[in-house]
Amino acid sequence: MSVAADDLVAALRGGNRRALARAVTLVESTRPDHRHQAERLIEAILPATGGATRIGISGPPGAGKSTLIERFGLDGIARGRRIAVLAVDPGSKRGGGAILGDKTRMAELGRAPAAFIRPSSAGVEMGGVARRTREAILVCEAAGFDTVIVETVGAGQAETNVAEMVDMFVLVLPPAAGDELQGIKRGIVELADLILVNKADGALLDHARRAAAEYANAMRLIRPAIPEWQVAVRAVSALTGSGIDAVWDDVARFRAVLEANGGWQHRRAEQARAALWTEIGDGLVERFRAAPAVAERLAEIEREVIAGARTPAAAARLLLAAFLGIPPLPA
């Protein structure tokens, strides 16, 4: 590595906030020269990573995720934790920028010396996370943060990629019951290690408690992913702080259970495997688009598909054959 890169690593390891921000910017960059530097940076800091608890937090819009994360983070700091929040905002497909700004919604936590908040745009990425969230997690760990929270976009039911890069997946839901419960897809609920029904305060207190009871009953009908862990469902209030202490206790118990049965290391291994295949997939798509044999025909074939003159399957076979330099497979 260059002297400048060595200095960045040293400053990052020393907990320098400016170095941390620079490092996250570097790993999020799409410039080819930056990608090479980012990979060297990750290799250099890798021995200093892995010690943090990685928590993914998802949920539908209006559930109060950002407010809950701020309260949860402040309580964690009071317990002596160092909290990093990677808040993935919806991205504009036109400009690529973040539509929201979670850092502005967590102003008090953002001012805390033991906290770091980084908003990132999801851009065109699916699954609720930005493309380089995995690397940003490692950078935060190298800077000495012992808890890394990934807040997903929360714009739909495709919020599942985050479960492949964290140790504990937390689903935050607004008060709802009865028919409204049916709107929460089973797929994302089955991924949850903890379910929090937020806004359990004021006029919504009874609604939140009833919803938590219904969700808890529903979870008993789902086979737990970890035999030793029954997914807890809690009614909490980000506004008053009610129930937040118990969430920290749940996190500690969950980690203890997984460390005792070997599940912790298994999850970390699966995170690495998922990262490998994501990199392979992303790399192949980039090379595919950049290949001259594909580039010269892609726009025309896309127009044919849009016009209904060619099926997507036939178009894909044709382009893949051009990319690989082989005759197209028969339909």
Helices and strands as residue ranges (DSSP letters): H 3-13, H 17-28, H 32-45, G 46-48, E 53-58, H 65-78, E 83-89, H 102-105, H 107-111, E 115-121, H 133-142, E 147-151, G 161-164, E 168-173, G 178-183, H 186-191, E 194-197, G 202-204, H 205-219, E 232-235, H 244-261, H 263-290, H 292-307, H 312-324
